[in-house]
Amino acid sequence: MRTEGIYTIMITLAIASRSITSRCRITRNGALVTPPVTSAILESVTRSTVARLAAEDLGLRVEEREVDRTELYVAEEAFFCAAATR
């Protein structure tokens, strides 16, 4: 299992959005916060599915906005999400 990607969050202008192969998301104050597609990430089935499940199954608000790197320290949860093919 490769874990080095966890430590390579791209932080540009103090904004966290992705690692090499995955996208950063956090939960904070009852919301799933995900960077917008204008933040150098792609629209994808995985991205929309995670947002839908967070809203419908977990009752979280979904906020599409920049994630400041300081929020990684105070987030209730921080995780990466990616899709892969073989």
N, C-alpha and C positions, 0 to 999 in steps of 0.2 A: 504494500500500500504506500502510495506516495503522499507525503504530508508537507513537502517543502512549499507547495503553492499557498498554503494557509498563511505563510509569513510574507507573502509577496503582494499584499494589497497595494494596488496602485493608488498613491496619494499624490494628486496633482492639484496645486493651489489649495491645499488643505481639504480636499474632498475625496472621500473613499468611494470607489465604485466597483472595482473588480480585482481579481487576482489574474494569473495568466490564463486560466481556463474556466473560471467561474465568476459569478456575480455576488456581490456583498449585499446582504439585507439585514435589517435589525428590527427588533420589536422594542417599542418604547411607548409608555403611556397609553396602552391599549390599541396601538397601531402597528401595522407592518409598514416599515419605511423602505422603499425601494427606489434606487436612482431612476430618473426618467430616461427614455430612449435617447434623448439628446445628450446624454452623459457618456458617449462613446460605447454604448452597449446596443445589442440588437434586440428587436422585438422577436419574441419566440413563443412557442407553445408552452414551454416550461415556465417562462416568466408569467404568462397570463394564467396558467393553471395554479401556480403558487399563490398568486393574488386572489383568484377565485376561491380556492380552498381556505385561505386565511379569512376571507370575508364570510363565506357561507358556513363553513364547519367550525371555525374558531371564534367567529363574531368580532374579528378585528377590523378596524377601519384600515383602508389601504391608502397610504400617502405616497405619491410619486413626487419625490423632491431629492435634491442633493443631500447626501449624508456627510456631514462634517466629521472629520476624523476624531474630534473630541467626543462625539456621540458614541463611538465605539467603546469608550470607557464607561459610560453611564447607561448603556443599553441594557434592557432586561435580558435580551438574547441577541447574539450576532451569529449569522451563519452564511455559508456559501451555497449556491445552488448552480448546477450545471447539467447539461445534457451531453451525452457522448454516444458515439457510434463505433462499431468495430469494423 
